Amino acid sequence: MKTACMSATALVLVLVAFTNQRCNGQEDFADELPRIPPTPAEQTLSRFQIADGYKMELVANEPLVTSPVAIEWAADGSLFVCEMRGYSEDRERGISRITHLWDDDQDGTYDRSIVFADGLMWPTGLFPWKDGLFVGDAPHLYFFRDADGDGVADEKRVVLTGFGTSNVQGLLNSFRWGLDGRIHIATSSTGGQVRNPDKPAGLAVNVRGRDIALDPRSETFELTSGAAQHGMCFDDWGRKYVSSNSDHLQQVMYEEKDIARNPWMQPAPARISITEDGPQAPVYRTSPVEPWRIVRTRLRVSGQVGGPIEGGGRAAGYFTGATGVTILRGDAWSDKDRGLAIIGDVGSNLIHRKRLDADGIARIGRRIDDHAEWATSDDIWFRPAQFANAPDGSLHVIDVCREVIEHPKSLPPDLKKHLDLTSGRDRGRLYRLTQTNHSRQPTPNLSRMTDEELVSLLSHPNAWHRETASRLLVERDTTEASALQELSRQSDSPLGRLHAVSVLFAVDALRPEIIVERFQDQHLAVRRFAIRMAKHFPGNSQLGLALQRMTADPSIEVRYQLAFTLGWMEGKDTTDSLIEILLRNPTDRWIQTAVQSSIADDGGKVLAKILSKHNRTVPSEFLQRIVEQVLQRNEPGEVAKMVQTLEALDGDDAGFAMSALGRVLQSRNDKQHSVYQLDQSNQLANLEKQMRRLAHDAVAIALDEDASLDTRIAAIESLQFADRESVQPIAELISAEHPVGLQRSAMRTLGAFADAEIGQTLIEQWSTLSPKLRETAAEIMFARPSRTLLLLSAIDDERIALSEVSRTRLQVAATSQNDAIRELASRLLKRSGNQNREAVLKAYQESLSMDGRVDRGRRLFRKHCANCHRVEGVGHELGPNLATVRSRGPAFILTNVLDPNREVNPEFLNYAAIDLDGRTYSGVIANETAASITLQRAESARDNLLRTNLEQLKSTGQSIMPEGLEQQLSPQAMADLIAYLMQVE
């Protein structure tokens, strides 16, 4: 702690000296920004530190290759390279290109190259197909072809268009061959409105939050789950992994198409972080921090330029530029290495690796190197942007080789003028990384092989051989169906059996009997893939019966896929099978997601059967989701069946009954709903009686001071589904003599009703509410227009201080469609003025030189920060992981607490949504699928919103973290908070 404070003091002294220089007019940073010369290609290997037992070899460099960002081998073993020479600001010059390299003497290094296609803008991905290449150069996906055989493309055709171009570091990338015989493409953070060029713009598909799979034969595409920033791959068995700048290893948990078929469900997120040490995990670079980064950090600390503070002057220590996740799949690796996840960090000049262990249906990534990395370079020009499993079984490392890799918008003009963002355009390196004892084998020319020879390669231990053979067989539309069928049955290799089924499917030669045989395969991944393929034969009774016999499979991964596939089968009642799968793992969120996706039309039946079994292992939350689905679907027969089921609920189901009965009874106010018709015919009388009895009991528990706090809170929360009159007695709990938890629950329950009475109550009680409760109150007030107007009027009348409502909320209100709200919020915004964040930062610089006390800081964190952050097992994970801030330094913490909107990570942007009933929601987008949006806010509270119920969704452009915390923290308190966070492990 003492060291941290001394470092902070030193930093402030430097700041003072620097500010004096600026005041004296010395604004030229040339002396502080020496250019870093490139390392000659022949000297690069000496600058690497590599883990014991491994070696790095240079296989290509300039002038053969420059600015490489992606590579793919042709079937003959030659190499195509995507050269993004226009990075990062010269897109319009059209100087990027695709080059073609050959290793003529098969010694493992490339000897010659030719420019295959030039005149490109920002190409970021490519993939060979037949006699040409698919090339991603946003906004287009092209197909290039060499028609005359001279090695240069003379045909260029747009296949798809509309990919986003707004972020040079967020373009489409990572073209990968899938087991479904399609080319999978990551669309990254820019997304886009994508379409075939011959289709009108009105038919474009919004790919935001999803990737795509391109069928190279028909050139049509489908949405797939994914959409991380840069890096996507599959393992040998088809599991999909992605990476983003500050979230270095994620797994994609299901296929978009499986979820999209049920528009009434709110699924678990498709993409999840799977690292044991957190998304923005520590890294251990050996390269020095670039001079421009040090100066920029100093400027940011002083408040003279915008942007986040990096490490208090030290930019090392955590993932900021994670990219290119790749699974080791070559045959040059030992069993302990094969299957590892490899990720680069282009900002820290290193290559990181993780072991992937089973963790139920998902995987968990665990660090291998203790306080070290698999490979690092002390050369800041080393920028490992992507990786590729090579024909020789090794891993190839794609080094963009740039002096500056930073996004140009992150560089202040006074610094940028001393840098050259084109430096390195004429350089580029490709390396081979493998075990020290690896002996390279020549690359065979697969393009000359017969179909029968290619079929034999489907069992090859090297992924490149398997996938290239698969691709060629699909290109040729092979007639070797009998050989493939034999391989699927007889191969000793599970990978061979898997790929045989894959190719049979891709060439339309897969038969149901082959699939059924593989249901009994010894390898779980082959069984799982066979079940996945079964959905393409929805009407086959043989498959339907065989699938229903798979519910007792010992693998949860197999049962997970089975639950998805059962939903595609026609002509069979799969309800019992789905329930059986659910009851084996009733609390698993992935099993719940898969089961619900398959019961789009049978929610009432599933609910009846689960409750009739009197099995209490199925969580009430899942049952409630089924109730919501039935109500959303609004099919009269299904709704009537559900009502009959709910009438039979007994006392053991009280926890679920309150929410279920309440939602049904609420729906009777909608004249277009089936429940309204049931009410008109007096078929809800029994439900009303049950509800009144349950509400009476819940209110009694809520008011019982002898009951436990948790029991009382649970009772209060259940009352949000009762009628307003029954709930009114709990309003007395919104007073200071009651525990905060009770007050908050009572506020939220009363806030769930549409009337404005709770709004008046909260305004009257406002002065007695704690800061945390005032935030809850603001959330309730801004949820309904009538309440919003009440609160804004109270602020305008100065009954409530303007400072007690965040500017973010006022900014959202200022865009309201309600004229009165919009005008009043705009007036209040003007009154509050444009708070000078830089002035606040300047005033709080003294916090960096103060001695802070950890114990006081801990208390401050739990009071002011735990709503959105989790540290030492306390709090909620909404904002960034604060366990990583220690490596970034005190100045970083200070800036981000006091000026949260200086530079906002898109992951933590606040969104505002309005549903069809006029309710307003806000939060970060925690999950997005074809059917739903999940907004997460303070205390991990979530709103799961179906797209069919949304009227509007838009970003506020502001961080989820509000400005103005200085009003609650003195400089000494800030020093205490920083001291606490700096010691967190």
SULPEKA-V634371 format. One record per pair of residues at least 24 apart in sequence whose ideal C-beta (glycine too) atoms are under 6 Angstrom apart, sorted by the first residue. I is the first residue (numbers start at 1). J is the second residue. D is the distance in Angstrom with one decimal. If there is no record, write none. Layout:
i=I j=J d=D
i=I j=J d=D
This chain:
i=1 j=979 d=5.9
i=4 j=982 d=4.9
i=8 j=848 d=4.0
i=8 j=890 d=4.6
i=9 j=849 d=4.7
i=11 j=313 d=6.0
i=12 j=848 d=5.4
i=12 j=849 d=5.3
i=15 j=302 d=5.1
i=18 j=298 d=6.0
i=29 j=295 d=5.8
i=29 j=418 d=5.8
i=30 j=418 d=5.6
i=32 j=295 d=5.4
i=33 j=291 d=5.3
i=33 j=292 d=5.5
i=33 j=418 d=4.4
i=36 j=380 d=5.8
i=36 j=403 d=5.8
i=38 j=381 d=5.3
i=38 j=427 d=6.0
i=39 j=379 d=4.9
i=47 j=377 d=5.1
i=47 j=378 d=5.3
i=47 j=379 d=4.6
i=48 j=375 d=5.9
i=48 j=377 d=5.1
i=49 j=286 d=5.5
i=49 j=376 d=5.0
i=50 j=375 d=4.8
i=51 j=374 d=5.3
i=53 j=436 d=5.5
i=54 j=435 d=5.9
i=55 j=436 d=4.9
i=56 j=431 d=5.2
i=56 j=433 d=5.4
i=57 j=432 d=4.4
i=58 j=431 d=5.8
i=59 j=109 d=5.1
i=59 j=430 d=5.1
i=59 j=432 d=5.1
i=60 j=110 d=4.3
i=60 j=430 d=4.2
i=61 j=429 d=4.9
i=62 j=426 d=6.0
i=62 j=427 d=4.7
i=62 j=428 d=5.7
i=64 j=110 d=5.7
i=64 j=113 d=4.5
i=65 j=428 d=4.5
i=66 j=426 d=5.5
i=66 j=428 d=4.5
i=67 j=400 d=5.9
i=67 j=425 d=5.8
i=67 j=428 d=5.3
i=68 j=398 d=5.1
i=68 j=428 d=4.6
i=69 j=124 d=5.7
i=69 j=385 d=5.4
i=70 j=125 d=5.1
i=70 j=126 d=5.8
i=70 j=386 d=5.6
i=71 j=388 d=5.3
i=71 j=398 d=5.9
i=72 j=126 d=5.5
i=72 j=127 d=5.7
i=72 j=128 d=5.7
i=73 j=391 d=5.7
i=74 j=128 d=5.2
i=75 j=446 d=4.4
i=75 j=447 d=3.9
i=75 j=468 d=5.6
i=75 j=472 d=5.8
i=76 j=445 d=4.5
i=76 j=447 d=4.8
i=77 j=391 d=5.8
i=77 j=443 d=3.5
i=78 j=102 d=4.9
i=80 j=126 d=5.8
i=82 j=123 d=5.0
i=82 j=126 d=4.9
i=84 j=123 d=5.9
i=85 j=425 d=5.1
i=86 j=122 d=5.7
i=88 j=168 d=4.9
i=88 j=408 d=5.2
i=88 j=421 d=5.6
i=89 j=408 d=5.3
i=89 j=421 d=5.9
i=91 j=121 d=4.7
i=91 j=122 d=5.1
i=94 j=119 d=4.8
i=94 j=121 d=6.0
i=96 j=120 d=4.1
i=96 j=123 d=5.1
i=106 j=442 d=4.4
i=108 j=440 d=4.9
i=114 j=151 d=4.8
i=116 j=153 d=5.5
i=117 j=144 d=4.8
i=117 j=153 d=4.3
i=122 j=171 d=6.0
i=124 j=171 d=4.7
i=124 j=173 d=4.6
i=125 j=173 d=4.9
i=125 j=175 d=4.4
i=127 j=175 d=4.0
i=127 j=183 d=5.3
i=129 j=216 d=4.9
i=130 j=475 d=5.2
i=136 j=172 d=4.6
i=138 j=163 d=4.2
i=138 j=165 d=4.7
i=138 j=171 d=4.8
i=138 j=172 d=5.8
i=139 j=163 d=4.9
i=139 j=165 d=5.6
i=158 j=197 d=4.7
i=159 j=219 d=5.2
i=160 j=194 d=5.6
i=161 j=197 d=5.1
i=162 j=192 d=4.8
i=162 j=193 d=4.6
i=162 j=194 d=4.3
i=162 j=195 d=5.5
i=162 j=204 d=5.3
i=163 j=192 d=4.3
i=164 j=190 d=2.8
i=164 j=191 d=5.1
i=164 j=192 d=4.0
i=166 j=190 d=5.1
i=169 j=407 d=5.6
i=170 j=229 d=5.8
i=173 j=230 d=5.4
i=174 j=231 d=6.0
i=174 j=232 d=3.9
i=177 j=467 d=4.7
i=177 j=471 d=5.8
i=179 j=238 d=4.7
i=179 j=502 d=4.6
i=181 j=474 d=5.1
i=181 j=506 d=2.6
i=182 j=213 d=4.3
i=182 j=214 d=6.0
i=182 j=215 d=5.2
i=183 j=214 d=4.6
i=183 j=216 d=5.7
i=184 j=213 d=5.0
i=185 j=212 d=5.3
i=186 j=211 d=5.2
i=186 j=232 d=4.1
i=187 j=211 d=5.4
i=187 j=227 d=5.8
i=188 j=229 d=5.5
i=189 j=229 d=5.2
i=209 j=928 d=4.1
i=210 j=256 d=5.8
i=223 j=256 d=4.8
i=224 j=256 d=5.2
i=225 j=252 d=4.9
i=225 j=256 d=4.7
i=225 j=270 d=3.9
i=226 j=252 d=5.2
i=230 j=323 d=4.5
i=231 j=323 d=5.1
i=231 j=324 d=4.4
i=231 j=325 d=4.2
i=233 j=325 d=5.8
i=233 j=326 d=5.1
i=233 j=327 d=5.6
i=235 j=327 d=4.5
i=236 j=329 d=5.8
i=237 j=525 d=3.8
i=241 j=325 d=5.2
i=243 j=322 d=4.9
i=243 j=325 d=3.9
i=243 j=343 d=5.6
i=245 j=321 d=5.8
i=245 j=322 d=5.8
i=246 j=280 d=4.7
i=246 j=319 d=5.9
i=247 j=273 d=5.6
i=247 j=279 d=3.9
i=248 j=319 d=4.6
i=248 j=322 d=3.5
i=248 j=343 d=5.0
i=249 j=274 d=5.9
i=249 j=275 d=5.0
i=249 j=341 d=5.7
i=249 j=365 d=4.7
i=251 j=362 d=5.6
i=251 j=363 d=5.8
i=258 j=564 d=4.6
i=258 j=597 d=5.4
i=259 j=597 d=5.6
i=259 j=929 d=5.2
i=260 j=930 d=3.7
i=262 j=597 d=5.0
i=262 j=600 d=4.0
i=263 j=931 d=4.5
i=264 j=629 d=4.3
i=264 j=632 d=4.1
i=264 j=633 d=5.2
i=265 j=596 d=4.9
i=265 j=629 d=5.9
i=266 j=932 d=4.5
i=266 j=944 d=3.8
i=267 j=593 d=4.6
i=267 j=929 d=5.7
i=268 j=589 d=4.6
i=268 j=593 d=4.7
i=269 j=927 d=3.8
i=274 j=362 d=5.8
i=274 j=363 d=5.5
i=274 j=364 d=5.5
i=274 j=365 d=5.3
i=275 j=365 d=4.5
i=276 j=364 d=5.8
i=276 j=366 d=4.9
i=277 j=367 d=5.7
i=278 j=881 d=5.3
i=280 j=318 d=5.1
i=280 j=319 d=5.2
i=280 j=884 d=4.8
i=281 j=319 d=5.8
i=282 j=317 d=6.0
i=282 j=318 d=5.9
i=283 j=319 d=5.8
i=283 j=345 d=5.7
i=283 j=348 d=5.3
i=284 j=371 d=5.7
i=284 j=372 d=5.4
i=284 j=373 d=5.4
i=285 j=316 d=4.9
i=285 j=348 d=4.1
i=285 j=349 d=6.0
i=285 j=350 d=5.5
i=285 j=376 d=5.9
i=286 j=376 d=4.3
i=286 j=378 d=4.9
i=287 j=349 d=4.3
i=287 j=378 d=4.9
i=287 j=380 d=5.1
i=289 j=315 d=4.8
i=290 j=380 d=5.6
i=292 j=415 d=5.4
i=292 j=419 d=5.9
i=296 j=415 d=5.8
i=301 j=891 d=4.5
i=303 j=838 d=3.8
i=303 j=841 d=4.5
i=303 j=842 d=5.6
i=305 j=412 d=4.3
i=306 j=902 d=5.0
i=307 j=903 d=4.6
i=308 j=903 d=5.1
i=309 j=891 d=4.6
i=309 j=892 d=3.9
i=309 j=895 d=4.4
i=311 j=888 d=4.6
i=311 j=889 d=4.9
i=312 j=889 d=2.0
i=312 j=890 d=5.5
i=312 j=891 d=4.3
i=312 j=892 d=5.8
i=317 j=887 d=3.1
i=318 j=884 d=5.0
i=318 j=887 d=5.2
i=319 j=345 d=5.8
i=320 j=347 d=4.9
i=321 j=345 d=5.1
i=321 j=346 d=4.3
i=321 j=347 d=3.5
i=323 j=385 d=5.5
i=324 j=385 d=5.9
i=324 j=386 d=4.1
i=324 j=387 d=5.2
i=326 j=387 d=4.0
i=329 j=389 d=4.7
i=329 j=463 d=3.5
i=330 j=389 d=4.9
i=330 j=393 d=3.6
i=330 j=394 d=5.9
i=330 j=462 d=5.4
i=331 j=393 d=4.1
i=331 j=461 d=4.1
i=331 j=462 d=4.2
i=332 j=393 d=3.2
i=332 j=394 d=4.9
i=332 j=434 d=5.0
i=332 j=438 d=4.9
i=341 j=365 d=5.8
i=342 j=387 d=5.6
i=344 j=384 d=3.5
i=346 j=383 d=4.4
i=346 j=385 d=5.7
i=346 j=405 d=5.1
i=349 j=377 d=5.0
i=349 j=380 d=5.9
i=349 j=382 d=4.5
i=350 j=376 d=4.3
i=351 j=375 d=4.2
i=351 j=384 d=5.6
i=361 j=556 d=5.9
i=361 j=557 d=5.7
i=361 j=560 d=5.1
i=361 j=590 d=4.6
i=389 j=463 d=5.2
i=389 j=464 d=5.6
i=391 j=443 d=4.2
i=391 j=464 d=4.9
i=392 j=440 d=4.9
i=392 j=441 d=5.9
i=393 j=462 d=5.1
i=394 j=432 d=4.8
i=394 j=434 d=3.9
i=395 j=433 d=4.7
i=396 j=430 d=5.9
i=396 j=432 d=5.9
i=397 j=431 d=4.2
i=397 j=433 d=5.5
i=399 j=429 d=4.1
i=401 j=427 d=4.5
i=401 j=428 d=5.0
i=401 j=429 d=5.3
i=451 j=478 d=4.7
i=451 j=480 d=4.6
i=452 j=483 d=6.0
i=455 j=480 d=5.4
i=455 j=483 d=4.7
i=455 j=484 d=6.0
i=458 j=496 d=5.2
i=458 j=499 d=3.9
i=458 j=500 d=5.8
i=459 j=491 d=5.3
i=459 j=493 d=4.0
i=459 j=496 d=3.0
i=466 j=499 d=5.5
i=470 j=499 d=5.8
i=470 j=503 d=5.3
i=473 j=503 d=5.1
i=474 j=506 d=4.6
i=474 j=507 d=6.0
i=477 j=507 d=5.6
i=478 j=507 d=5.8
i=481 j=509 d=4.2
i=485 j=514 d=5.9
i=488 j=514 d=5.7
i=494 j=523 d=3.7
i=494 j=526 d=5.3
i=497 j=526 d=5.3
i=498 j=526 d=5.2
i=498 j=529 d=5.7
i=505 j=533 d=5.6
i=512 j=537 d=5.3
i=512 j=540 d=4.8
i=512 j=542 d=5.6
i=512 j=543 d=5.1
i=516 j=546 d=4.8
i=519 j=546 d=5.7
i=524 j=555 d=4.2
i=524 j=558 d=5.5
i=527 j=558 d=5.1
i=528 j=557 d=5.7
i=528 j=558 d=5.0
i=528 j=561 d=4.7
i=531 j=561 d=4.8
i=531 j=562 d=5.3
i=531 j=565 d=5.1
i=532 j=561 d=5.5
i=534 j=565 d=5.3
i=535 j=565 d=4.7
i=535 j=568 d=3.8
i=538 j=568 d=5.0
i=538 j=569 d=5.6
i=538 j=570 d=4.6
i=539 j=570 d=5.0
i=544 j=569 d=4.8
i=544 j=572 d=4.2
i=548 j=577 d=4.7
i=551 j=577 d=5.2
i=551 j=580 d=4.5
i=551 j=581 d=5.4
i=560 j=590 d=5.8
i=560 j=594 d=5.5
i=563 j=594 d=3.5
i=563 j=595 d=4.9
i=563 j=598 d=6.0
i=564 j=594 d=4.9
i=566 j=598 d=5.2
i=567 j=597 d=5.8
i=567 j=598 d=2.6
i=575 j=602 d=5.6
i=575 j=605 d=5.4
i=575 j=606 d=5.7
i=579 j=609 d=5.7
i=586 j=617 d=4.5
i=586 j=618 d=4.6
i=587 j=619 d=5.9
i=592 j=622 d=5.1
i=603 j=629 d=4.6
i=603 j=630 d=4.3
i=604 j=630 d=5.3
i=604 j=638 d=4.0
i=604 j=641 d=4.0
i=604 j=642 d=4.3
i=607 j=642 d=5.9
i=607 j=645 d=5.7
i=608 j=645 d=4.4
i=611 j=645 d=5.8
i=620 j=655 d=5.2
i=620 j=656 d=4.0
i=623 j=656 d=5.3
i=624 j=659 d=5.0
i=627 j=660 d=4.8
i=627 j=663 d=5.8
i=631 j=667 d=5.5
i=634 j=673 d=5.8
i=634 j=674 d=5.6
i=636 j=674 d=4.4
i=639 j=674 d=4.2
i=647 j=686 d=4.9
i=657 j=694 d=6.0
i=658 j=694 d=5.2
i=658 j=718 d=3.9
i=658 j=721 d=5.4
i=659 j=721 d=4.9
i=661 j=687 d=5.3
i=661 j=690 d=5.9
i=661 j=691 d=4.7
i=662 j=721 d=2.1
i=662 j=722 d=5.8
i=695 j=722 d=3.8
i=695 j=726 d=4.0
i=699 j=729 d=5.3
i=702 j=730 d=5.3
i=713 j=741 d=5.5
i=713 j=745 d=4.8
i=716 j=745 d=4.1
i=716 j=746 d=5.6
i=716 j=749 d=5.3
i=717 j=745 d=5.7
i=719 j=749 d=5.2
i=720 j=749 d=4.5
i=720 j=752 d=3.9
i=724 j=753 d=5.0
i=731 j=761 d=6.0
i=734 j=765 d=5.5
i=736 j=768 d=4.7
i=743 j=773 d=5.8
i=744 j=776 d=5.3
i=747 j=776 d=5.7
i=751 j=780 d=3.6
i=756 j=786 d=4.4
i=756 j=787 d=5.9
i=759 j=787 d=3.7
i=759 j=790 d=4.5
i=763 j=794 d=5.0
i=766 j=800 d=5.5
i=774 j=804 d=6.0
i=778 j=805 d=5.8
i=782 j=809 d=5.6
i=782 j=920 d=5.9
i=783 j=919 d=5.5
i=783 j=920 d=5.4
i=785 j=818 d=5.0
i=788 j=821 d=5.4
i=789 j=820 d=5.9
i=789 j=821 d=5.6
i=792 j=824 d=4.4
i=795 j=828 d=6.0
i=802 j=832 d=5.5
i=803 j=967 d=5.8
i=806 j=962 d=3.6
i=807 j=963 d=5.8
i=808 j=958 d=4.5
i=808 j=962 d=5.6
i=812 j=912 d=4.8
i=812 j=956 d=5.5
i=837 j=899 d=4.1
i=840 j=898 d=5.3
i=840 j=966 d=5.4
i=841 j=898 d=5.5
i=844 j=971 d=5.5
i=844 j=974 d=5.8
i=846 j=971 d=5.1
i=847 j=971 d=4.6
i=847 j=974 d=4.1
i=847 j=975 d=4.4
i=848 j=890 d=5.4
i=850 j=972 d=6.0
i=850 j=975 d=3.8
i=852 j=975 d=3.8
i=852 j=976 d=4.5
i=852 j=978 d=5.7
i=852 j=979 d=2.9
i=853 j=976 d=5.2
i=854 j=979 d=5.2
i=854 j=980 d=5.0
i=854 j=983 d=5.7
i=856 j=976 d=4.1
i=857 j=976 d=4.0
i=857 j=977 d=4.6
i=857 j=979 d=5.0
i=857 j=980 d=2.7
i=858 j=980 d=5.1
i=860 j=973 d=5.8
i=860 j=976 d=5.9
i=860 j=977 d=4.9
i=861 j=980 d=5.8
i=867 j=938 d=4.0
i=867 j=939 d=5.2
i=868 j=938 d=5.4
i=871 j=984 d=5.3
i=876 j=939 d=5.1
i=876 j=940 d=4.0
i=878 j=936 d=5.7
i=879 j=961 d=6.0
i=882 j=981 d=5.9
i=883 j=984 d=5.5
i=885 j=981 d=5.4
i=886 j=982 d=5.4
i=890 j=978 d=4.8
i=893 j=978 d=5.1
i=893 j=981 d=5.7
i=897 j=965 d=5.7
i=898 j=966 d=5.9
i=900 j=959 d=4.2
i=900 j=961 d=4.0
i=901 j=958 d=5.6
i=901 j=959 d=5.1
i=904 j=959 d=4.5
i=908 j=959 d=5.7
i=908 j=960 d=5.2
i=909 j=955 d=5.2
i=910 j=956 d=4.6
i=910 j=958 d=5.1
i=910 j=960 d=4.7
i=911 j=955 d=5.3
i=912 j=956 d=5.7
i=913 j=945 d=5.9
i=913 j=950 d=6.0
i=913 j=953 d=4.7
i=914 j=951 d=4.9
i=914 j=952 d=4.4
i=915 j=949 d=5.1
i=915 j=950 d=6.0
i=916 j=949 d=5.5
i=916 j=951 d=5.5
i=924 j=960 d=5.1
